Amino acid sequence: MSPAAPSPLPKGTTLLIAGARVMLPDADWHDPPMADIAIGNGRILGTADHYAHTAEVLDARGLLVLPGFVNAHYHSHDVLAKGTLEEVPLEQWRLYALPAQYPPRTREEVRARTLLGALECLRSGMTTVQDMLTLYPFDPVHLDTVIEAYESLGIRVVFALQYGDRKGLDTVPFWKEVFPPELHGQLSSAAEPEKNFDVLAHFEATCLKAPQRPRLHWALGPSAPERCTPALMARTMDLARRYRIPVFSHLYESKGMALQARHELAQYGGSLIRRLHAEGALGPEMNFAHSVWLAPDEVELLAETGAGTVLNLQGNLKMKCGIPPIREMMRAGVRIALGCDNCSCSDAQNMFATMKLFSLLATVSDVTKGPPPAIPALRAATEGGAAAVGLAGQIGLIAPGCRADLTFIDLADPSFVPLNSAARQLVNIEAGRAVRHVMVEGGFVLRDRRVTTVDEAAVFEEVMAVMPGFRKDFAAITARIAKLQPWLDKAQGMMDAAPIDIDRLPRLR
Ligand SMILES: [Zn+2]
């Protein structure tokens, strides 16, 4: 049989990716076919078995091309605290890691940490990152610095500020009764109310109303429903629907967060999801990070309303939060994306590690036989992430018309030899070593493992220059928390012992 004649190149093609195996949407992802991809004007213009080679050609034989990963939940505020903590439960970890505990940061530190975190994302094959950033106290110069840093690197960012209007002390079970009143001022959570500054109004005026830029997208970040009054959630949803942008919020990350709902939402059966449903806040624009302590009826309500979850399994295990009901969510048809969350709790911005945990924890979240999880893990990291960040059909797929955000994997790496299943080997064996090129909006940001846009060594020097200041503040915070430890432990013990109607922690029974 003679080979088929080459297809004519789509008009406007400026780069042809030729001869790779390609994760086309309808292909067998265990054994992806060879294909050519035509790129032009930042988009995928077409895919075919074989195009006539008249454009600039990238010889991609021996590579596997997949849609770039979407890190759908991440915070750049604590990048410099990676590797600092172990054995700290979630409610206490917030005191070490989150900006409300720190003195104001310098512009240099904000720039260095943003670039460093984004570089780690890029090198693990991510082309999009959803940064839910706390800038506390808010400083407009820092916001500009973060946006400039992302633009200079060239990774796609879906940026949200994290905000709330209830004090952390009022939203963590037992803290208020356990701590002496003179210590209340030292306690905080993921977002604290700004004094005399309307973060949302500023964000709308300076970001949402600004002209669009190619790799920059906006989202809204109400910290967690228990940290936001109904009035603030209503403002959030109004903005999300007017500007057609997604919303990200933390939900039921820990048992403490589920207990808080049981304690203060009797009128909604102790359910944050029922509260938000009654407030009209559940819909396709809504994404809940974590969702570990969701009850079965809440899973159903997410599926019915089109609200999605972003699972952050590395942090959930390290912070002793538990295992989300992954199989229940999949069975119910809940939209699922994956994230790597904070650098001090996950600690890796690595989508391969996250996909592997998704695959492994799906199987133990319900040990009866279920659908194989490797391909769902890959879809959650690509298409699922795209849907979460409001870019479904634009990223997360290798199809004509999509933006050309692609990750190229070297199949000569030991992870892929022999190639028995591309999907299973990506999810269960690869850890990032084989990422060779990363393309965003049609341009290479990583080419032959070298970053093309910023000087990576210079960024590391910028990081080292700000580390003495960061380490000094981190040490002062650690000393302050040590004095709070007896009361923190007491409150934690009460949270652990409190009865609740579901259980997401493995225990000896
Ligand atoms: Zn988070």
Residues whose N, C-alpha, C, O or C-beta is under 5 A from the ligand:
A	BS01	ZN	D341
